[in-house]
Amino acid sequence: METTTVDIPTDDGIADASLTRPDGDGPFPAVLLFMDAFGPRPRLVEMAERIAERGYLVLTPHLFYRAGRAPLFDLSRLGEPDQRGALFEKIMPLIGALTPDVVSRDTAAYLDFLAARDDVRSGPVAITGYCMGGTNALRAIEAHPDRIAAIASFHGGRIVTDAPDSPHLGVGSITGEVYFGHADADQSMTPEQIATLEKALDAAGVRYRSEVYEGAHHGYTMADTPMYDEKATERHWVALFDLLHRTLPAA
């Protein structure tokens, strides 16, 4: 397989992204990988390559492209717990700038980029998202239900808030399938918030699975951070590939 850097035209500029392509001629079903808050880095390439091994073309866009090309931050000390606070002071304004409208417009650009490629199979795509990327994956399928067959959100945070545009309030538009792998004792997605999300999904008749990974912390899939949990990460792969194989099977 091959991973290259590509540029994607959007309404607000050029989004840099990595494109991981399986061996062979294709066309391949496409998966968007929505990053966590720390942004594009080798760990996300590793994850994209694991998905590509199953026959999927994977696009990992830099969601913070408006602030500049990746990397925006020095991540050399990401594995040190005392560095996270300083990083988040820089990151939080960028997360806040990803409003529902911005996520919708950016996702349309990513989908158009994929649809224009000869090596991408026509039809809907899937999204797997991590931390804030999981929340934005939900925003994306709400905005583009006809173009996204399924999304998976792993340790997604702030999916349920008191805001009038809380992500959970838009689930009524979803026609595909969604999966949530919640982190245990995650302050950004409490048991009460999980229950509220599930109630909204049930009321809307959405096909979904919502599971709590007991003992896992927020960020459990990220092997380059102190939150990494190998057992939970392997469970996430099983859940993700089950979803992909059912909703967007590769040849």
C-alpha positions as CSV (number, residue, x, y, z in Angstrom):
1,M,0.0,0.0,0.0
2,E,1.0,3.6,-0.3
3,T,0.4,6.7,1.8
4,T,0.8,10.1,0.1
5,T,-0.1,13.8,1.0
6,V,-2.9,15.3,-1.0
7,D,-4.5,18.8,-1.1
8,I,-8.3,19.2,-1.0
9,P,-10.0,22.4,-2.2
10,T,-12.6,23.7,0.3
11,D,-14.7,26.8,0.6
12,D,-12.1,28.2,3.0
13,G,-8.8,27.2,1.4
14,I,-6.8,24.0,0.9
15,A,-7.0,21.1,3.4
16,D,-3.9,19.0,3.5
17,A,-4.6,15.3,4.0
18,S,-3.0,11.9,3.8
19,L,-4.3,9.3,1.4
20,T,-3.7,5.6,2.1
21,R,-4.3,3.4,-0.9
22,P,-4.4,-0.4,-1.0
23,D,-2.4,-2.4,-3.5
24,G,-4.3,-3.1,-6.7
25,D,-6.3,-1.2,-9.3
26,G,-9.5,-0.7,-7.4
27,P,-12.0,0.9,-7.4
28,F,-12.0,0.7,-3.6
29,P,-14.7,1.6,-1.1
30,A,-13.6,4.8,0.8
31,V,-13.3,5.5,4.5
32,L,-12.7,8.9,6.0
33,L,-10.6,8.9,9.1
34,F,-11.4,11.9,11.3
35,M,-8.5,12.8,13.6
36,D,-8.4,13.4,17.3
37,A,-7.4,16.8,18.7
38,F,-3.6,16.2,18.4
39,G,-3.9,16.1,14.6
40,P,-2.1,14.2,11.8
41,R,0.9,12.2,12.9
42,P,2.4,8.7,12.4
43,R,-0.1,7.0,14.7
44,L,-3.0,8.0,12.4
45,V,-1.1,6.8,9.4
46,E,-0.7,3.4,11.1
47,M,-4.4,3.2,11.8
48,A,-5.2,4.2,8.2
49,E,-2.9,1.5,6.9
50,R,-4.6,-1.1,9.0
51,I,-7.9,-0.2,7.5
52,A,-6.4,-0.1,4.0
53,E,-5.2,-3.7,4.5
54,R,-8.8,-4.7,4.4
55,G,-9.3,-3.2,0.9
56,Y,-10.4,0.4,1.7
57,L,-9.0,3.6,0.4
58,V,-8.6,5.9,3.5
59,L,-8.5,9.7,3.5
60,T,-7.3,11.3,6.7
61,P,-8.0,15.1,6.4
62,H,-6.3,17.7,8.6
63,L,-9.4,19.1,10.2
64,F,-7.5,22.2,11.5
65,Y,-6.2,23.2,8.1
66,R,-7.4,26.7,8.5
67,A,-4.7,27.3,11.0
68,G,-2.0,26.0,8.7
69,R,-0.6,22.8,7.3
70,A,0.2,19.9,9.7
71,P,1.9,19.6,12.0
72,L,0.7,22.6,13.9
73,F,2.1,21.5,17.2
74,D,5.3,19.9,18.6
75,L,4.1,16.4,19.5
76,S,7.5,15.1,20.5
77,R,6.5,15.0,24.2
78,L,2.9,13.8,23.6
79,G,3.5,10.7,25.7
80,E,4.2,12.8,28.8
81,P,1.0,13.5,30.8
82,D,2.1,16.9,32.1
83,Q,2.4,18.2,28.5
84,R,-1.3,17.6,27.6
85,G,-2.6,20.7,29.4
86,A,-0.2,23.1,27.6
87,L,-1.2,21.5,24.2
88,F,-4.9,21.8,24.9
89,E,-4.6,25.5,25.6
90,K,-3.6,25.8,21.9
91,I,-6.0,23.2,20.6
92,M,-9.3,24.2,22.2
93,P,-9.9,27.3,20.1
94,L,-9.4,25.2,17.0
95,I,-11.9,22.6,18.2
96,G,-14.4,25.3,18.9
97,A,-14.0,26.7,15.4
98,L,-15.3,23.4,14.0
99,T,-19.0,24.4,14.1
100,P,-21.7,22.3,12.6
101,D,-21.8,24.4,9.4
102,V,-18.0,24.2,9.0
103,V,-18.0,20.4,9.5
104,S,-20.8,20.0,7.0
105,R,-19.0,22.1,4.3
106,D,-15.6,20.5,4.9
107,T,-17.1,17.0,4.8
108,A,-18.8,17.9,1.4
109,A,-15.3,18.8,0.1
110,Y,-13.8,15.6,1.3
111,L,-16.6,13.6,-0.2
112,D,-16.3,15.4,-3.5
113,F,-12.6,14.8,-3.6
114,L,-13.1,11.1,-3.2
115,A,-16.0,10.9,-5.7
116,A,-13.8,12.4,-8.3
117,R,-11.2,9.7,-8.1
118,D,-11.2,6.8,-10.5
119,D,-9.9,4.4,-7.8
120,V,-12.8,5.1,-5.5
121,R,-16.0,3.0,-5.8
122,S,-19.1,5.1,-6.5
123,G,-21.6,5.4,-3.8
124,P,-21.5,6.3,-0.1
125,V,-18.5,6.2,2.2
126,A,-17.9,5.4,5.9
127,I,-16.2,7.5,8.6
128,T,-14.3,6.4,11.6
129,G,-13.6,9.2,14.1
130,Y,-11.6,9.5,17.3
131,C,-12.2,11.9,20.3
132,M,-13.4,15.1,18.6
133,G,-13.2,13.3,15.3
134,G,-15.9,10.9,16.5
135,T,-18.2,13.8,17.4
136,N,-17.5,15.4,14.0
137,A,-18.2,12.1,12.3
138,L,-21.7,12.2,13.8
139,R,-22.1,15.8,12.6
140,A,-21.0,14.6,9.1
141,I,-23.6,11.8,8.7
142,E,-26.3,14.1,10.0
143,A,-25.4,16.6,7.4
144,H,-24.9,14.2,4.5
145,P,-27.1,11.1,5.2
146,D,-27.3,10.1,1.6
147,R,-23.5,10.1,1.1
148,I,-22.4,8.3,4.2
149,A,-23.3,4.7,4.9
150,A,-22.0,4.4,8.4
151,I,-19.9,6.1,11.0
152,A,-18.0,4.8,14.0
153,S,-17.2,7.2,16.9
154,F,-14.5,6.0,19.4
155,H,-14.1,7.9,22.7
156,G,-16.0,10.8,21.2
157,G,-16.6,13.7,23.6
158,R,-19.3,16.3,24.0
159,I,-21.8,14.4,21.8
160,V,-24.5,15.5,24.3
161,T,-24.4,19.1,25.6
162,D,-26.9,21.7,26.7
163,A,-26.3,23.7,23.5
164,P,-29.2,24.1,21.0
165,D,-27.0,22.6,18.4
166,S,-25.8,19.6,20.4
167,P,-24.8,16.8,18.1
168,H,-27.3,14.3,19.6
169,L,-30.2,16.6,18.6
170,G,-29.6,16.0,14.9
171,V,-29.7,12.2,14.7
172,G,-33.2,12.3,13.1
173,S,-31.7,12.8,9.7
174,I,-29.5,9.7,9.8
175,T,-30.4,6.9,7.4
176,G,-27.2,4.8,7.8
177,E,-25.8,3.0,10.7
178,V,-23.8,4.4,13.6
179,Y,-21.5,2.9,16.3
180,F,-20.3,4.4,19.5
181,G,-17.4,2.9,21.6
182,H,-17.5,5.1,24.7
183,A,-14.6,5.3,27.2
184,D,-15.4,4.3,30.7
185,A,-15.5,7.2,33.2
186,D,-15.1,9.8,30.5
187,Q,-16.0,13.2,31.8
188,S,-16.7,14.4,28.3
189,M,-19.3,11.7,27.8
190,T,-20.8,10.6,31.1
191,P,-23.2,7.7,31.7
192,E,-26.1,10.2,31.8
193,Q,-25.0,11.7,28.5
194,I,-24.7,8.3,27.0
195,A,-28.3,7.5,28.1
196,T,-29.5,10.7,26.6
197,L,-27.8,9.9,23.3
198,E,-29.3,6.4,23.2
199,K,-32.7,7.8,23.9
200,A,-32.4,10.2,21.0
201,L,-31.2,7.4,18.7
202,D,-34.1,5.2,19.8
203,A,-36.7,7.9,19.2
204,A,-35.3,8.6,15.7
205,G,-35.3,4.9,14.8
206,V,-31.5,5.0,14.0
207,R,-29.7,1.7,13.6
208,Y,-26.9,1.8,16.1
209,R,-24.7,0.1,18.7
210,S,-23.6,2.0,21.8
211,E,-21.0,0.3,24.0
212,V,-19.0,1.3,27.0
213,Y,-15.4,0.0,27.1
214,E,-15.0,-0.6,30.8
215,G,-11.7,0.4,32.3
216,A,-10.7,2.4,29.1
217,H,-9.8,6.1,29.3
218,H,-10.7,8.9,26.9
219,G,-8.2,8.5,24.0
220,Y,-7.7,4.7,24.5
221,T,-6.9,4.0,20.8
222,M,-3.9,6.4,20.6
223,A,-0.8,4.4,21.1
224,D,1.4,7.5,21.3
225,T,-0.4,8.9,24.4
226,P,-0.6,7.8,28.0
227,M,-4.3,7.0,27.6
228,Y,-3.6,4.0,25.3
229,D,-5.3,0.7,26.1
230,E,-4.3,-2.2,24.0
231,K,-7.2,-4.4,24.9
232,A,-9.7,-1.6,24.2
233,T,-8.0,-0.8,21.0
234,E,-8.2,-4.3,19.7
235,R,-11.9,-4.3,20.6
236,H,-12.3,-1.1,18.6
237,W,-10.8,-2.8,15.5
238,V,-13.3,-5.7,15.8
239,A,-16.2,-3.3,16.1
240,L,-15.0,-1.1,13.3
241,F,-14.4,-3.9,10.8
242,D,-17.7,-5.5,11.7
243,L,-19.4,-2.2,10.8
244,L,-17.5,-1.7,7.6
245,H,-17.9,-5.3,6.4
246,R,-21.7,-5.1,6.8
247,T,-22.4,-1.6,5.6
248,L,-19.5,-1.0,3.1
249,P,-18.1,-4.4,2.1
250,A,-14.8,-4.4,0.2
251,A,-14.3,-6.8,-2.7
